[in-house]
Amino acid sequence: MKNKTRYSLLLIALAFLTVVEGFSQNKATKTSITGQIFNPDKEYYMLRHRENLDTIWVDTEGKFAIDIKLNQPEECKIIVGKNTIRMYVLPGDIAYCEYSADKPNNPPVYSGKSGIYSQFFTEIAKNEMRYARNVHSKVLNPLSPARVLTVEDSILKLRIEFVEKYCTDNSLEVSFREYQIEGMKYLTLTELCNYRKTSSNYTADSLKSERPSFDSAINRLPIDNLKMLYSDFYQQFVRSYVSGNAMHSMTFDSPDDYPEYYNKQMDDCLRLLKNEEVRNYMIKEIAVEAMRESGTRDISGFIKKFEDNCTNQLMKTRVLNIWSTYAAIQPGGLCPPTECYDANGKNIMLSELKGKVIYIDIWATWCGPCKREIPMLKELEEEYHGKNVEFVSISTDKDIEAWKNFIVAQNLGGLQLHQSDNFDSSISKNFIVNSIPRFILIDANGKIVSSDAPRPSSGPTIRALLDKTLG
């Protein structure tokens, strides 16, 4: 590792003139991001900078190197599972980072000219822990709007002092300091938006006189800000602002209200965001979240609105490609080609079961809620025995032996399968399974009745749907 560091420092020294030239001419400059992800769990990870998504391939030791073109310093993110390595990369630099995939709580280690800038993200996260309790909704929500403003203004002052000290101590560029201070201001406004969205004190008649000053504080920075577009803090502010407006203009009682909820957010973005690049980016982010949160609900009208209003073809294509997977599992669509295998390793396609109604349980032996459904699933199997229904349990277990042993120990009935090891043909991919247990109902013609069917524990609800499907 010492040799690697010396080599990196040598390359950084040689690259210094290139860095300076890249700043002065403001041209797209070749920039390298290198490093090592210890104990990697994948062969590749995704690098995101602005709207670009690049694949970082790692070798058996987790080492990687990728070249990108930058014409200005940019925040780059390497997605490692549920965690993100945040880097601030200078044009022309050879930026280096190390991270342990199996120790996600350990911060990354940076080097290169960009290293001290990237280290800021680690330090600001530590600093934010000092204020976590003060800005938590459980602490702020019981307060009056005026008191919340006082608390947030005092914390903002501390945040700005921290940024200024870090940048001064490490001789960082003035533009970086100004950018991060602006980010702290948007972070504070996000917390104000969250209070407005969730606190009953904001809407209380007795505190009505405090609302104008509070609303004025939320609007003291522009919501339409191209310069800050790729700051997480700015993006969170816009999302919290429009989602709060949506919550205050509708009654959100159940997940079935998601289409209206996201429609209102998009309408707000189209009304408030005049800059085309900002507007495209934010409605794209709303569309991605809408698909994820709405699950199998039909939001085709919302997607059509996005398609009509997004003028960035790349963003539009990405969203529509994701939607194509959701659209394919709406009721009435044919079950996608999905492969599984049984306890003996024999491959089985779900299409082979066509001719029967199929009630699918996606589960795992480690999943408590999944196991709690098993007794009621057995009751269903017994009740519908002899009818044209196939009960199929598809495991997502990584420990295959644990799955096989559980089948025997619990005397599980029905057709016991495991999802394909090929992700592209797995039920998790085809039906966008983000959590388990998940139940799916397919009719005898191979058409989807419900991609998120009632659980066995729903009692009369699932029985009514099964009876209706059987005709």
Summary of the structure (lengths in Angstrom):
residues: 471
radius of gyration: 26.2
end to end distance: 67.7
largest distance: 78.5
contacts: 1439
relative contact order: 0.06
helix: 52%
strand: 19%
